[in-house]
Amino acid sequence: MNIVIKNGRVIDPKNNVDQQLDVYVAAGKIAGIGTAPTGFVANQTIEAAHLVVCPGLVDLSARLREPGDEHKARLVSELKAAVAGGVTSLACPPDTDPVLDEPGLVEMLQYRAKQQGLANVYPLGAITRQLQGKALAEMSELQTAGCVGFSQANTAITDTQVLWRAMEYAATFGYTLFFHAEEPFLAANGVAHDGEVASRLGLKGIPSAAEALALASILRIAQETGAKVHISRLSTAEGVAMVRTAKSQGLNITSDVSANQLHLTEHDIGYFNTHCHLKPPLRTQRDKDALCLGLKDGTIDAVCSDHTPVDDDAKLTTFAEAEIGATGLELLLPLTLKWAQQEKLSLTAAIASITCTPANILGISAGDLSINSIADICIFDANAYWTVNANTIKSQGKNTPFLGLELAGKVNFTIVNGKIVYPQ
């Protein structure tokens, strides 16, 4: 299928492109930008006047709920949500049931994902067996099976000797380790930020120090071992400052922030809004401002959706008992655009944080529109508004703090491997 995308505003941050150009797709790859390749004949034309044409989005954290939690969401529903949001590549954490600590499970997940013909799925394997923080998983075998990195998801390695060995091993083979920084004993049974709102509502708090203490251990061991480390979903001003210092010292470290934390604070919990029960918890206005600034100045490298679909019943309970998580694949683009608008940043800067930068962190061939690269493309209207509700969200999980909000940034077309996958 040969496709020509005409008259769009092409934004490709990796190649410093931002101008009105035609894009030519042939044999699943980018065949030309601006000028048609010799002998090119289009089978389909997409008119993209007044639309943005950019690389397909790359999401660093999206739970697909398979295997094991199909009652919350199914692989096909979440991959449809991904392409509806312009996401063409995504990394999924290993906290499935069973845990992604065996090569066969990784291969099966990738096989089933490829059968859908939608977004590309890149699994993160477990750092330790069963995510128990005791014995290291067979990282080499998992990498061979298709894992692009290794993670403990939301669990911690409390044994620093195991953490040290994991980083030594990863440094030896060039693997990237993904960590959610939270000291488990300080965070135990906590459900909200340890501050004004938690006190008023009588909720058990998680102090900012929980992130700082865990981060201190991770960064110190990374410094000693030379491991490549990615900090997932920073949530505090202190955490941002620590990552900034670590980068200035030359540590091989990257980080991301959830789109939720760029726009919400502890006050959005209101009167026990269970859609705001998230991990890490929503924190103070000061923390949110620091996160926005950190992303703006490059301390934080990328934005992720932290997509965690939950069935309705799991949210229809008390705040403390409600299941953690929010759907986010379809909100990654509009929430990132909203952040960039508030910070008075260019579309190019916004798109870089959800395309080429996360692709580089994962080490995958995605996130750009280079000639002969795989044709993963998002075409969207930056000025089109849509309302977030159960009918407009494709994900099986309808749980998000942004329900009822009108957001700018509507995806018109998504192309994966040279095929139009949205709309279907």
ABEGO torsion letter per residue (X at the ends): XBBBBBGBBBBBAAAGBBBBBBBBBBGGBBABBGBBBBGBBBABBBBABGBBBBBBBBBABBBAGOBGAAAABBAAAAAAAAAAAGBABBBBBABBOBBBABAAAAAAAAAAAAAAGBBBBBBBBBABBGGAGABBBBAAAAAAAGBABBBAEABBBABAAAAAAAAAAAAAAGBBBBBBBBBAAAABGBABBBBAAAAAAGBBBBBAAAAAAAAAAAAAAAAAAGBBBBBBGBABAAAAAAAAAAAAAGBBBBBBBBAAAAABBAAAAEBGBAAABBOBBBBBAAAAAAAAAAAAAGABABBBAGBBBBBAAAABBBAAABBBEBBAAAAAAAAAAAAAAAAGBBAAAAAAAABAAAAAAAGBBBGBABBGBBBBBBBBBAABBBBBBAAABABABABBAABGBBBBGBBABBBBGGBBAOBX
